[in-house]
C-alpha cells in the first residue's frame, strides 16, 4: 500500500467520522497517537474532550442539550501499564479490564460488536500502543457489520510489530458521508507523519471538515523515557 499524505486524505473526506492514527514520529523517537471525533447531529456535536487520569473522556459541552449519552459519552483513551488504549467507544473499558486480568486486546474485542445505531451500524475502531525496552509496537482493529446488516459482526485485526520512522496507520469509522453512512473498507491507510506534535495537531485539525469536526487528541510518547506530551483541541473551547 502506498504511503499517502494525511492532509489530503482528511481534506477530501467531509465525514470520516471518528478516527485513530498510530505511528512513529519522523525522528523515530516517539510513539504517536491521535484520535478525533466528528458529528452531524446536535447531540454528537455537543461534546468536548477533557483530561481524565492518564487519558481523556468525552463530556457534554452543554449538559442541557444532551439527549442520549449511550454512544457518545465514554473514555476514548486509557493507560494500563505500558499499554495505551484508544477507541471510539466504551470498548476502551472492555480492553482495559481484559488487560488487567492478563488477557489480550484481541480477546476483549471478540466480546464486542459494532454499535447498535441502525441503519449505520457504526464500526467500533480500536488501537493499542505497547512500549517495551525503549521501543514499541501497535495494533488496530475494526468491528463491522456484515454489509450493512446486523446479522453478523466481521472482526479485523492489524498488527505492526516494528513501526517505521515517519509513518503511521490511519483507521476511521466511515468511508465518506452518506445515508446510511458507509463503513470504512480495507486496511488502515499508510500516512506520512510530521516530526513535531504541534505540526501533526495542526495538520489534523486544519484538514478536518470545519462543519463536522468536534474534538481532537494527540499524544507523543518518548520512547527513551516514557514521558508523554499531549494536545487537546475542542471546537467548543
BELGI-V585975 format. One record per residue. RES is the residue in one small letter. SS is DSSP state (H for helix, E for strand, C for the rest). PHI is phi in whole degrees, -180 to 180 (NA if undefined). OMEGA is omega in whole degrees, -180 to 180 (none if undefined). Layout:
# BELGI-V585975
((RES/SS/PHI/OMEGA) (RES/SS/PHI/OMEGA))
This chain:
# BELGI-V585975
((x/C/NA/-179) (x/C/-69/175) (x/C/-76/-175) (x/E/-113/177) (x/C/-86/-176) (x/H/-61/-179) (x/H/-59/-180) (x/H/-67/-179) (x/H/-61/-179) (x/H/-77/-172) (x/H/-67/-179) (x/C/-93/-179) (x/C/-124/-177) (x/C/-71/-177) (x/C/-149/171) (x/C/-73/176) (x/C/86/174) (x/C/-111/-174) (x/E/-138/175) (x/E/-120/175) (x/E/-128/176) (x/E/-126/179) (x/E/175/179) (x/E/-122/-179) (x/C/-63/-176) (x/C/-59/180) (x/C/-82/177) (x/C/80/-170) (x/C/-95/-173) (x/E/-134/164) (x/E/-80/-175) (x/E/-117/177) (x/E/-132/173) (x/E/-141/177) (x/E/-145/176) (x/E/-132/174) (x/E/-126/176) (x/E/-128/179) (x/C/-159/175) (x/C/-108/-180) (x/C/-90/178) (x/H/-60/-179) (x/H/-64/-180) (x/H/-71/-178) (x/H/-78/-176) (x/C/-85/-176) (x/E/-142/171) (x/E/-138/170) (x/E/-92/174) (x/E/-132/178) (x/E/-62/-180) (x/E/-153/-175) (x/C/54/179) (x/C/-91/-176) (x/E/-128/179) (x/E/-142/171) (x/E/-139/174) (x/E/-89/-179) (x/E/-148/178) (x/E/-68/175) (x/C/-67/177) (x/C/-122/-177) (x/H/-56/-178) (x/H/-69/-179) (x/H/-100/-180) (x/C/-74/-179) (x/C/-106/-179) (x/C/-126/-177) (x/C/-83/-165) (x/C/-59/-177) (x/C/-112/-176) (x/C/-119/178) (x/C/-108/-176) (x/C/-167/176) (x/C/-103/-179) (x/C/-68/-175) (x/E/-131/173) (x/E/-138/-179) (x/E/-119/175) (x/E/-127/-178) (x/C/60/180) (x/C/-92/-179) (x/E/-106/171) (x/E/-112/-177) (x/E/-101/175) (x/E/-140/-179) (x/E/-147/179) (x/C/-102/-180) (x/C/-171/-176) (x/C/-75/172) (x/H/-67/171) (x/H/-53/-178) (x/H/-69/177) (x/H/-61/-180) (x/H/-63/179) (x/H/-57/-178) (x/H/-65/178) (x/H/-66/178) (x/H/-62/180) (x/H/-63/178) (x/C/-93/180) (x/C/83/179) (x/C/-100/-167) (x/C/-101/171) (x/H/-53/-178) (x/H/-67/180) (x/H/-61/179) (x/H/-61/-175) (x/H/-75/175) (x/C/-72/176) (x/C/-94/-176) (x/C/-119/177) (x/C/-145/179) (x/C/-59/-177) (x/C/-74/-177) (x/C/-86/-176) (x/C/-111/180) (x/C/-50/5) (x/C/-91/-176) (x/C/-76/-175) (x/C/46/-176) (x/C/-55/177) (x/C/-62/168) (x/E/-94/177) (x/E/-110/-175) (x/E/-146/175) (x/E/-144/176) (x/E/-147/176) (x/E/-110/-177) (x/E/-119/177) (x/E/-85/177) (x/E/-161/173) (x/C/53/177) (x/C/77/178) (x/E/-134/-179) (x/E/-161/172) (x/E/-138/175) (x/E/-148/179) (x/E/-134/176) (x/E/-130/179) (x/E/-148/171) (x/E/-136/177) (x/E/-111/-171) (x/E/-124/172) (x/E/-73/179) (x/E/-83/178) (x/C/53/177) (x/C/79/178) (x/E/-110/177) (x/E/-90/-177) (x/E/-74/-177) (x/E/-153/176) (x/E/-111/177) (x/E/-99/-177) (x/E/-110/-179) (x/E/-124/-180) (x/E/-128/-178) (x/E/-132/-175) (x/E/-119/180) (x/E/-126/-172) (x/C/-81/-177) (x/C/-135/-177) (x/C/-59/-179) (x/C/-88/178) (x/E/-61/177) (x/C/77/-179) (x/E/-132/175) (x/E/-136/177) (x/E/-126/-169) (x/E/-116/-179) (x/E/-129/179) (x/E/-136/-171) (x/C/-75/-173) (x/E/-119/177) (x/C/-69/-180) (x/C/-172/177) (x/C/-74/180) (x/C/166/179) (x/C/-150/-1) (x/C/-68/-176) (x/C/-81/-178) (x/C/-73/-179) (x/E/-72/174) (x/C/-56/178) (x/C/-129/173) (x/C/87/179) (x/C/-78/171) (x/C/-55/-176) (x/E/-78/174) (x/E/-77/-179) (x/E/-134/175) (x/E/-79/-178) (x/C/-114/176) (x/C/-72/-175) (x/C/-80/-175) (x/C/-117/-180) (x/H/-66/-179) (x/H/-71/176) (x/H/-63/-179) (x/H/-68/178) (x/H/-59/179) (x/H/-64/180) (x/H/-60/-179) (x/H/-66/-173) (x/H/-65/-175) (x/H/-73/-178) (x/H/-108/170) (x/C/-76/-179) (x/C/-55/-173) (x/C/-62/-178) (x/C/-76/-170) (x/C/-102/-178) (x/E/-71/-175) (x/E/-125/-176) (x/E/-157/-177) (x/E/-142/175) (x/E/-125/175) (x/E/-134/178) (x/E/-136/170) (x/E/-109/177) (x/E/-116/179) (x/E/-68/-174) (x/C/-72/-178) (x/C/-81/-177) (x/C/-121/-175) (x/C/82/179) (x/C/-66/-178) (x/E/-113/173) (x/E/-130/-170) (x/E/-130/171) (x/E/-126/174) (x/E/-126/178) (x/E/-124/177) (x/E/-118/175) (x/C/-61/176) (x/C/-101/-178) (x/C/-75/none))
